[in-house]
Amino acid sequence: MDLSNKIIAVVGGAMGIGRATAELCAKRGATVVVADFNEIEGKATAEAIGGMFIPVDVTNEASVQAVFDKIDATYGKLDVLLPTAGILLGAYVDIEDLTSDTFRKVYEVNVLGSFLCAKYAVPLMKKAGKGVIVYVSSGAATGVSSSYAYGSSKGGVLSLGITSAGKLAEHNIRVNVLSPGNIATYMKLSVIEVEAQQRGITLEERLKAYNLGDPSGMAKVLAWLASDDADYVRGTIQTR
Ligand SMILES: NC(=O)c1ccc[n+]([C@@H]2O[C@H](COP(=O)([O-])OP(=O)(O)OC[C@H]3O[C@@H](n4cnc5c(N)ncnc54)[C@H](O)[C@@H]3O)[C@@H](O)[C@H]2O)c1
């Protein structure tokens, strides 16, 4: 899988799946832009792979716009957008106890954030006459999530991807949606910790009930979807 000559933006690339993907894309020859809320980890990731770091809060439109303005000014193009930023709040909270603030916050990062990234990436792709976007939904979108807010927000991301795929195809922009299963990242481990606390057991004990995948596994799928090798792939990719 060759990604040389590609400019790839990993928005949410500081940690977890995004970080592993940024690392693999760079290894495969891409010039990778890491954008993230977490400046310390984001800079460390970018430095480790020889890429550029741009701070961003995906819930803030001006901040997202600034990322793509910077990419345009620096490289004059964007081949691939991987908006991996996401949060999971409200795990195991009953619907009657879930606050609208929590619900809104999750939607702002997961749904609004994915939309804003695409909104400002697409003009660069239209200018070039081609591009690739891989949104990150979750198995939680179509299964039973630990969180009403998270599961339904990921349904929103899935639908955003399906709509984008249909509407952007005429501009030669290929859109896929990746729906990962359980991957060992800060996000997933935090949820399992809540679960363990509720059951009165240790995190280690609770982890035995899971067969968590490694973020590098998701990186392989995302990097492949970003590559020309996946040119014939359409729609949603469900993984473990
Ligand atoms: N880990 C899993 O089991 C799993 C399963 C299905 C889907 N996902 C999805 O994969 C994606 C990556 O998650 P992960 O598991 O690697 O989590 P993670 O917590 O390790 O990483 C999430 C990244 O998003 C960034 N981020 C959060 N809020 C942001 C904001 N407002 N602006 C910019 N960046 C922000 C964080 O700083 C972090 O770098 C998410 O969209 C998540 O929903 C994860």
PDBQT file of the ligand as one rigid body, heavy atoms in Angstrom, charges set to zero:
ROOT
HETATM    1  N1  LIG A 301     -11.961   2.551  20.713  1.00  0.00    +0.000 N 
HETATM    2  C1  LIG A 301     -13.034   1.937  20.272  1.00  0.00    +0.000 C 
HETATM    3  O1  LIG A 301     -13.379   0.838  20.709  1.00  0.00    +0.000 OA
HETATM    4  C2  LIG A 301     -13.871   2.586  19.199  1.00  0.00    +0.000 A 
HETATM    5  C3  LIG A 301     -14.912   1.830  18.643  1.00  0.00    +0.000 A 
HETATM    6  C4  LIG A 301     -15.697   2.397  17.666  1.00  0.00    +0.000 A 
HETATM    7  C5  LIG A 301     -15.435   3.681  17.220  1.00  0.00    +0.000 A 
HETATM    8  N2  LIG A 301     -14.426   4.398  17.770  1.00  0.00    +0.000 N 
HETATM    9  C6  LIG A 301     -14.196   5.752  17.252  1.00  0.00    +0.000 C 
HETATM   10  O2  LIG A 301     -12.850   5.896  16.831  1.00  0.00    +0.000 OA
HETATM   11  C7  LIG A 301     -12.467   7.264  16.924  1.00  0.00    +0.000 C 
HETATM   12  C8  LIG A 301     -11.159   7.359  17.674  1.00  0.00    +0.000 C 
HETATM   13  O3  LIG A 301     -11.407   6.973  19.023  1.00  0.00    +0.000 OA
HETATM   14  P1  LIG A 301     -10.304   6.326  19.974  1.00  0.00    +0.000 P 
HETATM   15  O4  LIG A 301     -10.875   5.088  20.506  1.00  0.00    +0.000 OA
HETATM   16  O5  LIG A 301      -8.998   6.306  19.278  1.00  0.00    +0.000 OA
HETATM   17  O6  LIG A 301     -10.339   7.403  21.170  1.00  0.00    +0.000 OA
HETATM   18  P2  LIG A 301      -9.213   8.264  21.880  1.00  0.00    +0.000 P 
HETATM   19  O7  LIG A 301      -9.888   8.880  23.041  1.00  0.00    +0.000 OA
HETATM   20  O8  LIG A 301      -7.974   7.465  22.092  1.00  0.00    +0.000 OA
HETATM   21  O9  LIG A 301      -8.875   9.384  20.779  1.00  0.00    +0.000 OA
HETATM   22  C9  LIG A 301      -9.790  10.390  20.428  1.00  0.00    +0.000 C 
HETATM   23  C10 LIG A 301      -9.028  11.587  19.903  1.00  0.00    +0.000 C 
HETATM   24  O10 LIG A 301      -9.977  12.622  19.598  1.00  0.00    +0.000 OA
HETATM   25  C11 LIG A 301      -9.454  13.861  20.109  1.00  0.00    +0.000 C 
HETATM   26  N3  LIG A 301     -10.549  14.810  20.375  1.00  0.00    +0.000 N 
HETATM   27  C12 LIG A 301     -11.552  14.682  21.281  1.00  0.00    +0.000 A 
HETATM   28  N4  LIG A 301     -12.318  15.786  21.281  1.00  0.00    +0.000 NA
HETATM   29  C13 LIG A 301     -11.797  16.632  20.354  1.00  0.00    +0.000 A 
HETATM   30  C14 LIG A 301     -12.139  17.933  19.905  1.00  0.00    +0.000 A 
HETATM   31  N5  LIG A 301     -13.192  18.613  20.396  1.00  0.00    +0.000 N 
HETATM   32  N6  LIG A 301     -11.388  18.504  18.928  1.00  0.00    +0.000 NA
HETATM   33  C15 LIG A 301     -10.313  17.843  18.423  1.00  0.00    +0.000 A 
HETATM   34  N7  LIG A 301      -9.929  16.599  18.813  1.00  0.00    +0.000 NA
HETATM   35  C16 LIG A 301     -10.659  16.009  19.773  1.00  0.00    +0.000 A 
HETATM   36  C17 LIG A 301      -8.713  13.446  21.386  1.00  0.00    +0.000 C 
HETATM   37  O11 LIG A 301      -7.832  14.452  21.833  1.00  0.00    +0.000 OA
HETATM   38  C18 LIG A 301      -8.038  12.166  20.930  1.00  0.00    +0.000 C 
HETATM   39  O12 LIG A 301      -6.796  12.410  20.330  1.00  0.00    +0.000 OA
HETATM   40  C19 LIG A 301     -13.625   7.988  17.621  1.00  0.00    +0.000 C 
HETATM   41  O13 LIG A 301     -14.426   8.629  16.658  1.00  0.00    +0.000 OA
HETATM   42  C20 LIG A 301     -14.390   6.842  18.279  1.00  0.00    +0.000 C 
HETATM   43  O14 LIG A 301     -15.740   7.167  18.471  1.00  0.00    +0.000 OA
HETATM   44  C21 LIG A 301     -13.631   3.870  18.753  1.00  0.00    +0.000 A 
ENDROOT
TORSDOF 0
